[in-house]
Amino acid sequence: MLMWNAGENMKRRYFGLLAGICTFTAFLLVRWQWRMITLDQHRQLVQPEQPETADIITHIHNSKHLMVSAFKDHRRDGAIRVISIIKRQELQKLYCVLCVHANASSRGNETLRQCVSSEAHIELHSDHFGYPYCASDILCTSPSSIEATHVSISADPNAVQSLKYLPIQNKEVRKSFKYNFTVCLSNVFGENNNALQFVQTMEVYKLIGIQRAVIHNISCGPEVDKVLRHYSKEGTLEVVPWPIHKFLKAAPGWLPRLDPGDLHYNGQLTILNECIYRYMYQSRYVLLNDIDEIIMPYKHASLGDLMDTLHKQHSDAGVFKIETHVYPKTEFDNSGRFNLSEWRRVPGINILEHIYREPNRYSFNPTKMIIDPRRVEQTSVHTMLKHFGPLVNVPYHICRVMHIRPPELPLLRKDQLYEDKKLWEFEKKLIPNINHALHEAGLLL
């Protein structure tokens, strides 16, 4: 009996050892096969030796969609967010190709290594105003073993050799910021030659605390081009080329029945989202408004003082909605105080002459926003689509958007409008600053 038990134990040990060897062998085989597949992927993506860098707008391979820029989103477990423009009715499976630069510190087009492809997750923004194309996010999951530096999107996971790659921005979380306030001015397009208003708006913004402005440039008139060059050279303005018309029939407005096309208002929604992520770790706050608008504090000397107060009252908020009020450009100050002779030779609207404000059209007017970009995920024009924390409606007597434009209520007489000379408070510094900028831009002799 004892001998039988001993023999049985020997058999069990033998079969246990054999099973262990088989399991270990199978593990090595699977690992070897995975390694070979991975190496094959790397080998394909290493060609060509000088991979092409994508432009600001680039076709997504084998699709009708477009990609714009890429950012690491630390709030989404390090996912790579590719700002994109997607044709809503032609959704298809897309793939992310994430790569590590051969020299991660280099900015040149050197060999990309350790490339991994995976299926992408597409998030269409809910606001598209009925146009076929819409602002979208393509989310890519980066494997923990790969610190991706570049990404491309393709509808064909096997066609990787001819792809264009986007550098991945926002690689690091920053707690200190280069700028306190940045304003995203949407886009300039057509033959826009409103140089005087642009200079006046920039100089007002600088006086109340804006340190950086960003505009996406489709096209403009010659004097506005000189102004853009001046502020770029000064370091106040970043001009981002935006050749959207080479890719789509972008509408000049926001209603398809009035302004037919492929995409809402020259891609304004994509531009605003791109600007938010571009300055997420560069600026403490970001303002979102158009080139003919000024977000103006009325109870505080500067935007900094305003936001200090609002932050104390709403410490967990990251979105502050500011009411828009119309100042008709058809109504002028009667005194002619700022109808300066030297400015008459500069094309554009003189905003200091338009001091009359229309009464409220609604119980709460359309809004623009001041945001903490790190608490925002997706934006529309007048409100946030996805954000973290509460949203605050700021009373218009505290802060309002001054929108100098054609009247919304054209039948009102001047005596039915409200007089608002807020801009005149900056006269002492503002006038010489405007003249200096016009002179530096070559628009004043």
Disulfide bonds with the S-S distance in Angstrom:
Cys96-Cys140 2.05
Cys99-Cys115 2.30
Cys184-Cys275 2.00
